[in-house]
Amino acid sequence: MSSFQGSARYIADDGLLADVNAAVVLGRPLLVKGEPGTGKTVLAAAVAESLGMSAATWSIKSTTKAVEGLYTYDVVQRLNDARFGEGDVRDIRRYIRYGVLGKAFVAPERTVVLIDEIDKADLEFPNDLLRELDEMAFHIPELDETVRAVHRPVVIITSNAEKELPDAFLRRCVFHYIAFPDRERMKKIVDVHLPGLPEKLLEAAFSRFYGLRRLEGLRKRPSTSELLDWLTVLVRAGIPPEDVMAKFPFPGVLLKQEADLDVAKIRR
């Protein structure tokens, strides 16, 4: 099997490349942490592109239950069919719907599954997936059948560290923390998304951007995606490099809290 080497639009450092490939070889989930804007969510798509696999996303909410990613039993549809005489309601299999993980288990080829922002769910959510992610199998009581993965999917789990995850869950994962890009790596990221920007404009924008991120008391530090948006606006508006530092144009593209404008001493 080929290894993950990044993609045309995803710049990964050597540590991330190594941990992704370790997770692929071991067949264990890769748990990725890092502040917003460090590329956690888009990593799965980059891995899928690099390895020639399809990808699916399970976006976690506060109300999400672990079983929903495996399968659901559509009892309401079965009752409606029983009432209106549609089909054979004795065939329960007709009312079993696979979730994102369930579909990956039964897929004829290995796939990539992103479990996005696992820390948004209930505290018991990770524990409820322990056996399924460890054994790559789950039981359907309604059918009294166990579904086992044809191929172990590449599972990438993201967390914003809003909640502590159970030790038993962590033991089953390969872990990687994505540090915020330094100037050198950020330059490569910008070159991928916005090639050909004037060097002086980039230097001025980077100085302002990283200066903001170093400010004490900032509630929401600007992220990579916000920097890319800001650079796009600066170029479209024809802002000269000297005005980037002297006047700080379009601060609302980078700073999204009123209190942060005060911290940065931005006149409104």
SULPENOR-V678274 format. One record per residue. RES is the residue in three letters. SS is DSSP state (~ for helix, > for strand, _ for the rest). PHI is phi in whole degrees, -180 to 180 (* if undefined). D_FIRST is the distance of its C-alpha to the first C-alpha in Angstrom with 1 decimal. Layout:
BEGIN
res:ss:phi:d_first
RES:SS:PHI:D_FIRST
RES:SS:PHI:D_FIRST
END
This chain:
BEGIN
res:ss:phi:d_first
MET:_:*:0.0
SER:_:-71:3.8
SER:_:-104:6.5
PHE:_:-77:9.7
GLN:_:-122:12.4
GLY:_:85:15.1
SER:>:-140:16.5
ALA:_:-60:19.6
ARG:_:-116:21.7
TYR:>:-131:20.2
ILE:_:-95:21.1
ALA:_:-113:19.5
ASP:_:-83:20.7
ASP:~:-63:18.8
GLY:~:-65:19.6
LEU:~:-68:18.1
LEU:~:-58:14.8
ALA:~:-64:14.7
ASP:~:-72:15.7
VAL:~:-61:13.4
ASN:~:-68:10.3
ALA:~:-64:12.5
ALA:~:-64:13.1
VAL:~:-63:9.6
VAL:~:-68:9.1
LEU:~:-76:12.7
GLY:_:73:12.8
ARG:_:-106:15.9
PRO:>:-64:17.6
LEU:>:-102:17.8
LEU:>:-94:21.5
VAL:>:-116:22.4
LYS:>:-117:26.1
GLY:_:155:28.1
GLU:_:-68:31.1
PRO:_:-55:31.1
GLY:_:92:29.9
THR:_:-98:27.2
GLY:_:94:24.3
LYS:~:-66:23.3
THR:~:-68:23.5
VAL:~:-81:21.8
LEU:~:-61:18.7
ALA:~:-59:17.2
ALA:~:-64:17.7
ALA:~:-67:16.2
VAL:~:-64:12.9
ALA:~:-61:12.9
GLU:~:-63:13.8
SER:~:-65:11.3
LEU:~:-95:8.2
GLY:_:70:10.3
MET:_:-114:11.5
SER:_:-82:15.2
ALA:>:-133:17.1
ALA:>:-139:20.3
THR:>:-118:22.8
TRP:>:-112:25.2
SER:>:-85:28.0
ILE:_:-90:30.0
LYS:_:-121:33.8
SER:_:-64:36.6
THR:_:-98:37.2
THR:_:-68:33.7
LYS:_:-108:33.3
ALA:~:-59:30.2
VAL:~:-63:30.8
GLU:~:-63:30.7
GLY:~:-77:26.9
LEU:_:-96:26.7
TYR:>:-165:29.5
THR:>:-131:33.1
TYR:>:-109:36.0
ASP:_:-83:38.1
VAL:~:-69:41.4
VAL:~:-64:43.4
GLN:~:-63:42.2
ARG:~:-65:43.1
LEU:~:-64:46.5
ASN:~:-64:47.1
ASP:~:-66:46.1
ALA:~:-65:48.5
ARG:~:-73:51.2
PHE:~:-105:50.9
GLY:_:71:49.9
GLU:_:-96:46.5
GLY:_:75:44.3
ASP:_:-92:44.0
VAL:_:-73:43.9
ARG:_:-73:43.5
ASP:_:-85:39.9
ILE:~:-64:38.4
ARG:~:-58:34.9
ARG:~:-64:36.0
TYR:~:-110:36.4
ILE:>:-94:33.1
ARG:>:-118:31.0
TYR:>:-72:27.4
GLY:_:-88:26.7
VAL:~:-61:23.6
LEU:~:-68:21.9
GLY:~:-58:23.3
LYS:~:-64:21.9
ALA:~:-67:18.4
PHE:~:-65:19.0
VAL:~:-93:20.2
ALA:_:-64:17.8
PRO:_:-71:16.3
GLU:_:-127:12.8
ARG:_:-67:11.2
THR:_:-127:13.2
VAL:>:-108:14.3
VAL:>:-120:17.8
LEU:>:-101:20.2
ILE:>:-101:23.2
ASP:>:-94:25.4
GLU:_:62:28.3
ILE:~:-63:28.4
ASP:~:-76:31.5
LYS:~:-77:33.5
ALA:_:-81:33.6
ASP:_:-58:36.1
LEU:_:-59:35.8
GLU:_:-82:34.9
PHE:~:-56:31.9
PRO:~:-60:29.2
ASN:~:-63:30.9
ASP:~:-71:30.8
LEU:_:-106:27.0
LEU:~:-56:26.6
ARG:~:-64:26.2
GLU:~:-63:24.1
LEU:~:-77:21.5
ASP:~:-77:21.6
GLU:~:-93:21.7
MET:_:52:19.9
ALA:>:-156:23.0
PHE:>:-149:26.4
HIS:>:-103:29.8
ILE:>:-110:31.9
PRO:_:-59:35.5
GLU:_:-61:37.0
LEU:_:-106:35.1
ASP:_:53:34.9
GLU:>:-131:31.2
THR:>:-109:28.1
VAL:>:-97:25.0
ARG:>:-112:21.7
ALA:_:-64:18.3
VAL:_:-65:16.6
HIS:_:-134:13.3
ARG:_:-67:13.6
PRO:_:-67:13.7
VAL:>:-82:12.8
VAL:>:-102:16.4
ILE:>:-116:18.0
ILE:>:-116:21.7
THR:>:-107:24.2
SER:>:-145:27.7
ASN:_:-96:30.6
ALA:_:61:32.1
GLU:_:-77:35.0
LYS:_:-136:34.9
GLU:_:-76:33.9
LEU:_:-94:31.1
PRO:_:-61:31.8
ASP:~:-59:30.7
ALA:~:-62:29.3
PHE:~:-71:27.0
LEU:~:-61:26.0
ARG:_:-62:25.2
ARG:_:-92:22.4
CYS:>:-116:20.7
VAL:>:-90:19.0
PHE:>:-113:21.6
HIS:>:-145:21.8
TYR:>:-103:25.0
ILE:_:-90:24.8
ALA:_:-73:27.9
PHE:_:-64:29.9
PRO:_:-60:29.1
ASP:_:-78:31.5
ARG:~:-60:33.2
GLU:~:-65:30.8
ARG:~:-72:27.7
MET:~:-63:30.0
LYS:~:-61:31.1
LYS:~:-66:27.5
ILE:~:-65:27.1
VAL:~:-64:30.5
ASP:~:-61:29.7
VAL:~:-70:26.7
HIS:~:-90:28.9
LEU:_:-135:32.3
PRO:_:-67:32.1
GLY:_:81:35.3
LEU:_:-71:37.4
PRO:_:-60:40.4
GLU:~:-62:39.8
LYS:~:-66:43.1
LEU:~:-65:42.3
LEU:~:-61:39.0
GLU:~:-62:40.6
ALA:~:-66:43.4
ALA:~:-66:41.1
PHE:~:-63:38.9
SER:~:-61:42.1
ARG:~:-66:43.4
PHE:~:-63:40.1
TYR:~:-71:39.3
GLY:~:-64:43.0
LEU:~:-62:43.0
ARG:~:-66:40.1
ARG:_:-86:42.1
LEU:_:-65:45.2
GLU:_:-74:46.3
GLY:_:92:47.0
LEU:_:-72:44.7
ARG:_:-77:43.6
LYS:_:-133:40.6
ARG:_:-74:39.1
PRO:_:-63:37.8
SER:_:-106:34.1
THR:~:-61:31.7
SER:~:-63:32.2
GLU:~:-71:35.9
LEU:~:-63:35.9
LEU:~:-62:34.2
ASP:~:-63:36.8
TRP:~:-63:39.6
LEU:~:-62:38.6
THR:~:-60:38.5
VAL:~:-68:42.0
LEU:~:-60:43.3
VAL:~:-68:42.4
ARG:~:-62:43.7
ALA:~:-84:47.0
GLY:_:68:47.4
ILE:_:-73:47.8
PRO:_:-73:48.6
PRO:~:-54:46.8
GLU:~:-65:50.1
ASP:~:-79:50.6
VAL:~:-62:47.2
MET:~:-86:48.6
ALA:~:-74:52.2
LYS:_:-116:52.2
PHE:_:49:48.7
PRO:_:-70:48.5
PHE:_:52:46.8
PRO:~:-64:46.3
GLY:~:-68:45.5
VAL:~:-77:42.1
LEU:_:-98:41.1
LEU:_:-108:43.4
LYS:_:-118:43.6
GLN:_:-127:46.2
GLU:~:-59:50.0
ALA:~:-64:50.1
ASP:~:-70:47.5
LEU:~:-63:49.6
ASP:~:-67:52.4
VAL:~:-60:50.3
ALA:_:-81:49.4
LYS:_:59:53.1
ILE:_:-90:52.4
ARG:_:-75:55.6
ARG:_:-117:55.6
END
